[in-house]
Amino acid sequence: MDTAYIALIIIGIALVFYITDWIPIATTSILACLALAIFGVITPAQAFGGFANDMVFLIIGMVIVGNTLFETGVAQIMGRGILRIVGGNEKIFIVVLILVASVPAAFLSNTAAAAMMLPVAASAVAASNGKFTKKNTYMVVGMAAVTSGGLTLVGSTPQLIAQGILQTGGHETMGFFELARVGGPIIVLLIVYYLTIGRLILRKSKKNPRNLISEEEVRPTERIARPPPPPQEEEVPRNPKPRFIELVPFKMVISVAILLFCVVGFITGLWTLGTVAMVGAAACIVTRCITQQRVFAAMDWNSVVVIAASLGLATGLEVSGAGAMIAEGMVNLMGDGVSPWLICAGLALVAIILGNFMSATATAALLVPIAVSIALQMNIDVKSVVMAVVIACNISYATPVSTPPMTMTLSAGYRFMDYVRFGGMFTILAYLLAIALFPLVLNL
């Protein structure tokens, strides 16, 4: 049997396990990579090469930096600051988080932004005395980071790949903020979506015990913020204020300085994103802002495994030709003589479908050359068609393996179907808004 069909069968079976939750998501992802290697679709090195990917080290490093901000009290100060602004109104709290997360996601990296904002969100949740919950918060933060990464030329990898291909081919390139003409309205749509039907969908979601390794490992921020049990002879206060392990001003300054170093490193391209993040993480440990023991205990290993394994799945789709088979098949369905708008809408749909199971980087690398060829063949503006693909690569939210920011939200205990329901509905709405805006913002 052709390896492309084998890859599709394996990923199809994995999808069944994802949806039914018979096996934890991380384990399913590992088993899928094993199957791809065992049946010869890709080599074992390719199947598990994701564990050495720079993106994985970016996530690990920024999670450590984020946990350090919590350990030293910086995240709590930011969280309490947000609480002072919004009071006990969870709706306003979510809107503020979306807007705050949009800034680092647009100018740094959507993954780094999610890693920085989730500890802040956790601190605010822990200090809210039950008014806010992770379930209603984390996925929205991840979606805001993904969407905001599509506001500028540097917020996410797909646009960098596309820009390089446009430059190499001698085509007109994208402006720094040009993508924001669609990304901005989608951010507004996310706020409206959450405040209306999205909030109702999230409320119906339930905690997934299979994705929660333990209360201590997956919810380290709440464990730190929880006050120690009082002596039995003392009366337990009705509303105890959170007390943190350590609020040493000097270490707070150091942790903020490390975060700023990471930000500068991301912007200037000093090293790769993963290298910058790991240098920052190592600095957190060396300066004793966080202990190595706490690093391992607080790390969200579930998300790390899912992200690394999803890269193996993406490699399987790419190397076997299964991804190209899906893309070409869907493009051929549109036939000849179709309008430029329909071409862009069709390519965007393909990008969204693939983007929920492949990394945004792999999706862009696969589809942008196809988009360029189609545009040249049909005498359509090349930049416009490429931009349609890039925009779609930044609006895939229907699975926890779609993008690293979405995967990182697994620590809130969501089930796979929670992403399908909440993220999938917004994916449809964001897609419809995007293609409605194409005639206004693209040269079609």
Secondary structure as the mmCIF struct_conf table of DSSP 4:
data_model
#
loop_
_struct_conf.conf_type_id
_struct_conf.id
_struct_conf.beg_label_comp_id
_struct_conf.beg_label_asym_id
_struct_conf.beg_label_seq_id
_struct_conf.end_label_comp_id
_struct_conf.end_label_asym_id
_struct_conf.end_label_seq_id
HELX_RH_AL_P HELX_RH_AL_P1 THR A 3 THR A 20
TURN_TY1_P TURN_TY1_P1 ASP A 21 ASP A 21
BEND BEND1 TRP A 22 ILE A 23
HELX_RH_AL_P HELX_RH_AL_P2 ILE A 25 ILE A 38
TURN_TY1_P TURN_TY1_P2 PHE A 39 GLY A 40
BEND BEND2 VAL A 41 ILE A 42
HELX_RH_AL_P HELX_RH_AL_P3 PRO A 44 ALA A 47
BEND BEND3 PHE A 48 PHE A 48
HELX_RH_3T_P HELX_RH_3T_P1 GLY A 49 ALA A 52
HELX_RH_AL_P HELX_RH_AL_P4 ASP A 54 GLU A 71
TURN_TY1_P TURN_TY1_P3 THR A 72 GLY A 73
HELX_RH_AL_P HELX_RH_AL_P5 VAL A 74 VAL A 86
TURN_TY1_P TURN_TY1_P4 GLY A 87 GLY A 88
HELX_RH_AL_P HELX_RH_AL_P6 GLU A 90 PHE A 107
TURN_TY1_P TURN_TY1_P5 LEU A 108 LEU A 108
HELX_RH_AL_P HELX_RH_AL_P7 ASN A 110 ALA A 127
TURN_TY1_P TURN_TY1_P6 SER A 128 GLY A 130
BEND BEND4 LYS A 131 PHE A 132
BEND BEND5 LYS A 134 LYS A 134
TURN_TY1_P TURN_TY1_P7 LYS A 135 THR A 137
HELX_RH_AL_P HELX_RH_AL_P8 TYR A 138 SER A 148
TURN_TY1_P TURN_TY1_P8 GLY A 149 GLY A 150
BEND BEND6 LEU A 151 SER A 156
HELX_RH_AL_P HELX_RH_AL_P9 THR A 157 THR A 168
TURN_TY1_P TURN_TY1_P9 GLY A 169 GLY A 170
HELX_LH_PP_P HELX_LH_PP_P1 HIS A 171 GLY A 175
TURN_TY1_P TURN_TY1_P10 PHE A 176 LEU A 179
HELX_RH_AL_P HELX_RH_AL_P10 ALA A 180 TYR A 193
HELX_RH_PI_P HELX_RH_PI_P1 TYR A 194 GLY A 198
HELX_RH_AL_P HELX_RH_AL_P11 ARG A 199 ARG A 203
TURN_TY1_P TURN_TY1_P11 LYS A 204 LYS A 204
HELX_RH_3T_P HELX_RH_3T_P2 PRO A 209 ASN A 211
HELX_RH_AL_P HELX_RH_AL_P12 GLU A 215 VAL A 218
HELX_RH_AL_P HELX_RH_AL_P13 PRO A 220 ALA A 225
BEND BEND7 ARG A 226 ARG A 226
HELX_LH_PP_P HELX_LH_PP_P2 PRO A 227 PRO A 231
TURN_TY1_P TURN_TY1_P12 GLN A 232 GLU A 233
BEND BEND8 GLU A 234 GLU A 234
HELX_LH_PP_P HELX_LH_PP_P3 GLU A 235 PRO A 237
BEND BEND9 ARG A 238 ASN A 239
HELX_LH_PP_P HELX_LH_PP_P4 PRO A 240 PRO A 242
BEND BEND10 ILE A 245 ILE A 245
HELX_RH_AL_P HELX_RH_AL_P14 PRO A 249 THR A 268
TURN_TY1_P TURN_TY1_P13 GLY A 269 GLY A 269
BEND BEND11 LEU A 270 TRP A 271
HELX_RH_AL_P HELX_RH_AL_P15 LEU A 273 VAL A 286
TURN_TY1_P TURN_TY1_P14 THR A 287 ARG A 288
BEND BEND12 CYS A 289 ILE A 290
HELX_RH_AL_P HELX_RH_AL_P16 GLN A 292 ALA A 298
HELX_RH_AL_P HELX_RH_AL_P17 TRP A 301 SER A 320
BEND BEND13 GLY A 321 GLY A 321
HELX_RH_AL_P HELX_RH_AL_P18 ALA A 322 MET A 334
BEND BEND14 ASP A 336 GLY A 337
HELX_RH_AL_P HELX_RH_AL_P19 PRO A 340 GLY A 355
TURN_TY1_P TURN_TY1_P15 ASN A 356 PHE A 357
BEND BEND15 MET A 358 MET A 358
HELX_RH_AL_P HELX_RH_AL_P20 ALA A 360 GLN A 377
TURN_TY1_P TURN_TY1_P16 MET A 378 ASN A 379
HELX_RH_AL_P HELX_RH_AL_P21 VAL A 382 CYS A 393
TURN_TY1_P TURN_TY1_P17 ASN A 394 ASN A 394
BEND BEND16 ALA A 398 THR A 399
TURN_TY1_P TURN_TY1_P18 PRO A 400 VAL A 401
BEND BEND17 SER A 402 THR A 403
HELX_RH_AL_P HELX_RH_AL_P22 PRO A 404 MET A 408
HELX_RH_3T_P HELX_RH_3T_P3 THR A 409 ALA A 412
HELX_RH_AL_P HELX_RH_AL_P23 PHE A 416 ASP A 418
HELX_RH_PI_P HELX_RH_PI_P2 TYR A 419 GLY A 423
HELX_RH_AL_P HELX_RH_AL_P24 GLY A 424 VAL A 441
BEND BEND18 LEU A 442 LEU A 442
#
